[in-house]
Amino acid sequence: MSKPGDESGPRDDYFLGLQAALTEAGIAAPTLVIDKARLDANIDTLMGHLPAGIAYRIVAKSLPSLDLIAHIRQRSGSNRLMTFNQPLLTALSKAMPDADQLLGKPLPVAAARTYFKSLDVADAPAAANVQWLIDTPERLRQYRELAAATGQTLRVNFELDVGLHRGGLEAGDTLKSMLETVRDAAEFSFAGFMGYEPHLAALPEALGWRERAKSGAWRRYSEALAQATEVLGADAVSKLVRNAAGSPTYRYYQDTDVANEVSAGSCLVKPTHFDTALLEPHLPASFIATPVIKSMAQTRLPGLEFAADGQRAWDPNTSRTVFIYGGNWLADPVDPPGLSYNKTFGRSSNQEMLTGGHNLVIAPDEFVFFRPHQSEAVFLQFGDIAVYEDGRITQRWPVFPASA
Ligand SMILES: Cc1ncc(COP(=O)(O)O)c(C=O)c1O
């Protein structure tokens, strides 16, 4: 075990600028901040990577705010959303009735029924823009009953298992008979396939592991398409949505041989889980900012006061302490530099303790900044998003309800 060096030092000008903007806006509570210029750069990066013929679908759960999604729709020109639960499906149908919504997971049929009940007559056209994700013959049967009961033709999309093994269909007798059902049943129209493969990015590149898994995923997808061609005909298949990918894998799709659209969300705000080599061109665009409540020149741990000198001598990063407003988020402190959670004191959602080195200089009411690990769920913990643009907080974007 080598002795840790002092990681504290001067604050980053970028975060000092953000701090000034928050202070000027009168913000004094834990806040999720989005840097709009970086967000826009990420949208342009994503769109710039997509080859001709590959469309972009916006993953709503990773970008959980109507205003944020509206901005991304406008800048990317995408009219396609991926939605993951009924309350969001309803909210998006009402706010963006013209958007095409593909369910990112199969919803229990009771949730789909609640969706239809939640709509007003005026919202009916939005319901026709939903692609219901179906993974089993049983769910197809349930949705057929729902279609009959509501008098609606349901657009269905089949979930494929291309190697993630989170359920879904593979080429074979079951898929064939399900394709025949959607072809023949007046209650359905067939919209396409969805094959998600985030495991590819997690596999090691060594010994060709990742390449093998990638060609395996594309072979599985192609076999399903071949079966669809047998049942539905080439013309019908050429019009289908062929959805694939997520942030970590969208750059794998450099032609339209397998997919004709990719879905991605997180890479536009880039939480730390998306710090990968392929996503290098994307910039961290979301931060948690929270005021310091107390700043102490010396760390003192309850009942362990006698140990402080020894601990400081071994690890200088435990020398000083701040207590912040709130805490216990899925996030890593990034500024001031060298801050870390204190294992002995533990985590706190009320006043979290962070320790730092000898050069940690921060006063009460100044801000500590964190990068979230993920955007899903974490973005919902802070109320309205603060939009940082040209050195100021220019807008507040409400987030979806946490229960959704
Ligand atoms: C079906 C599906 N597609 C795509 C995504 C990608 O989302 P993100 O780009 O935010 O990782 C997800 C995320 O969970 C998903 O479940």
The ligand as an ORCA input file, in Angstrom:
! r2SCAN-3c Opt
* xyz 0 1
  C     -34.059     -0.666    -24.584
  C     -33.050      0.384    -24.345
  N     -32.505      1.040    -25.387
  C     -31.597      2.004    -25.211
  C     -31.171      2.376    -23.950
  C     -30.073      3.390    -23.873
  O     -30.177      4.435    -23.005
  P     -28.868      5.283    -22.712
  O     -28.376      5.805    -24.020
  O     -29.343      6.359    -21.824
  O     -27.883      4.374    -22.090
  C     -31.713      1.723    -22.834
  C     -31.267      2.082    -21.476
  O     -31.564      1.449    -20.491
  C     -32.669      0.700    -23.029
  O     -33.198      0.012    -21.988
*
